[in-house]
Amino acid sequence: MGREVYDRSKELLGIISEIHIDYTNGNVDYICVKLAKGINSSKLPWTAVDDIVQVPPSEIDRLEGSIYLRR
């Protein structure tokens, strides 16, 4: 929670606001990212509600303190 999330070009996408876990198997369903100012959620490939997008864990490229996405 609170970690910064960057896209492939290392631009700030936003900050993690929630992590949704499937409690039947313990897997992460998606992370909720509160978008940085100026980012239009309708231009993103993930489900969005207002300024929060649901990013599946398969989109994560690496963790280095912050989270970096594949795209």
C-alpha positions as CSV (number, residue, x, y, z in Angstrom):
1,M,0.0,0.0,0.0
2,G,1.2,3.5,-0.9
3,R,3.9,2.3,-3.3
4,E,4.4,4.2,-6.5
5,V,3.5,2.5,-9.8
6,Y,5.3,3.3,-13.0
7,D,4.6,2.4,-16.6
8,R,7.1,0.9,-19.0
9,S,8.5,4.3,-19.8
10,K,9.1,5.0,-16.1
11,E,6.4,7.6,-15.9
12,L,4.4,7.7,-12.7
13,L,1.0,6.0,-13.2
14,G,-0.1,6.4,-9.5
15,I,-0.1,5.0,-6.0
16,I,-1.4,1.6,-4.8
17,S,-4.5,2.3,-2.8
18,E,-5.8,-1.4,-2.3
19,I,-4.8,-4.9,-3.0
20,H,-7.6,-7.4,-3.8
21,I,-6.9,-11.0,-2.8
22,D,-8.9,-14.1,-3.7
23,Y,-9.2,-15.7,-0.2
24,T,-10.1,-19.1,-1.6
25,N,-6.6,-19.5,-3.1
26,G,-4.5,-16.7,-1.7
27,N,-3.7,-15.1,-5.1
28,V,-3.8,-11.4,-5.8
29,D,-6.7,-10.6,-8.2
30,Y,-5.6,-7.1,-8.9
31,I,-4.1,-4.0,-7.4
32,C,-6.0,-0.7,-7.2
33,V,-3.9,2.2,-8.4
34,K,-5.0,5.8,-7.6
35,L,-4.0,7.6,-10.8
36,A,-1.6,10.5,-10.8
37,K,-3.0,13.9,-11.8
38,G,-3.5,14.3,-15.5
39,I,-3.9,10.6,-16.4
40,N,-7.1,9.8,-18.2
41,S,-8.4,6.4,-17.0
42,S,-10.4,5.9,-20.2
43,K,-7.2,5.6,-22.2
44,L,-5.9,2.7,-20.1
45,P,-6.5,-1.0,-20.9
46,W,-7.7,-1.9,-17.3
47,T,-11.1,-1.6,-15.5
48,A,-11.4,1.9,-14.0
49,V,-13.7,3.6,-11.6
50,D,-13.2,7.3,-11.4
51,D,-9.5,7.8,-10.8
52,I,-8.7,4.2,-9.7
53,V,-7.7,1.4,-12.1
54,Q,-7.6,-2.3,-11.4
55,V,-4.2,-3.6,-12.6
56,P,-3.8,-7.4,-12.7
57,P,-0.6,-8.9,-11.2
58,S,0.3,-10.2,-14.7
59,E,1.0,-6.6,-15.7
60,I,3.8,-6.2,-13.1
61,D,7.3,-6.4,-14.6
62,R,9.3,-5.9,-11.5
63,L,9.4,-4.6,-7.9
64,E,12.2,-2.4,-6.9
65,G,10.8,-0.5,-3.9
66,S,8.3,0.9,-6.5
67,I,6.3,-1.2,-8.9
68,Y,7.1,-1.2,-12.7
69,L,4.6,-2.4,-15.2
70,R,5.1,-4.2,-18.5
71,R,3.3,-1.5,-20.5
